[in-house]
Amino acid sequence: MKRWSIGLFLLLLPLLAVGFLLHRPVSAGPMKVFVSIAPQKYFVERVGGNRVQVFVLIPRGADPHTFEPRPADMVELARSAAWFTIGVPFEGNLFPRISSANPALALVRTEEGIERAESGDEGVDPHIWLSPRLVKRQVERILAGLIQADPAGERVYRANARRFQAELDALDREFRMLFAPVRGKSFWVYHPSWGYLAADYGLNQVAVEAEGKEPGGADLARLIEKAREKKVRVIFVEPQSSARSARTIADSIGARLVPADPLAPDWADNLRKVARAIRQAAR
């Protein structure tokens, strides 16, 4: 029933999109755009300022690996000026459908040009929003997309982008100092979301999950032995994922599970909080 409903709305999308474009007044207020995940809202708002109104496709707490948009989401997407993608799994399934149904929608691929690391469960690691250095590169794509959709705002967008990129440079310097004493050390996670952050600052991320699956009995025993040997005291877990194996390991060695949300909307504050926790946990 769900697939039928989405298919029906997709058939109607071209009419909805055309109607929106024909009836939208010239001074219709902020330009409506979509992003895939909450951290992107932070990025686009920093560049777009009050000229944009940003909506997030994935609701709070949902898993981008399994997310399926509702028909209402598709209608709202059809009424927007642009969709800023980032390379998370669900986007690939939507590209053909949304492009054919609403050719007026600008697809701005902020992940374009960024070399992504290999990931056993996802092909490539999509978590490029967790590295200040890679976010700085995404800002260039966001800036270009906003200028294309709203040329009148170019001066504002360029000034905002310069300020934001300067802040990202400062955050990068802050993290280099923060992690300098623990370069070469390891931290443990359930799901391998923090690989780009680790690579930027010389740390090693050790994941409990393997290729998107809970480890089996033999692998779990090996991980428990390894964690005990390394005197692991913290395992980072995500609110979007089940972490039974992480709990088993933690209980076996007397470690704590510490939340680290890769999809928190307060991007800068959250990244600082997680970075400080990783610095403290690294061994």
HELIX and SHEET records of a PDB file:
HELIX    1   1 LYS A    2  HIS A   23  1                                  22    
HELIX    2   2 ALA A   38  GLY A   48  1                                  11    
HELIX    3   3 GLY A   49  ARG A   51  5                                   3    
HELIX    4   4 PRO A   71  ALA A   78  1                                   8    
HELIX    5   5 PRO A   89  ALA A  101  1                                  13    
HELIX    6   6 ILE A  128  LEU A  130  5                                   3    
HELIX    7   7 PRO A  132  ALA A  149  1                                  18    
HELIX    8   8 PRO A  151  GLY A  153  5                                   3    
HELIX    9   9 GLU A  154  PHE A  179  1                                  26    
HELIX   10  10 ALA A  180  VAL A  182  5                                   3    
HELIX   11  11 GLY A  195  ASP A  200  1                                   6    
HELIX   12  12 GLY A  217  GLU A  229  1                                  13    
HELIX   13  13 ARG A  244  ILE A  253  1                                  10    
HELIX   14  14 TRP A  267  ALA A  281  1                                  15    
SHEET    1   A 4 VAL A  52  VAL A  56  0                                        
SHEET    2   A 4 MET A  31  VAL A  35  1                                        
SHEET    3   A 4 ALA A  82  THR A  85  1                                        
SHEET    4   A 4 ALA A 106  ARG A 109  1                                        
SHEET    1   B 2 GLU A 118  SER A 119  0                                        
SHEET    2   B 2 GLY A 123  VAL A 124 -1                                        
SHEET    1   C 4 ASN A 204  ALA A 207  0                                        
SHEET    2   C 4 SER A 186  VAL A 189  1                                        
SHEET    3   C 4 VAL A 234  VAL A 237  1                                        
SHEET    4   C 4 ARG A 256  PRO A 259  1                                        
END                                                                             
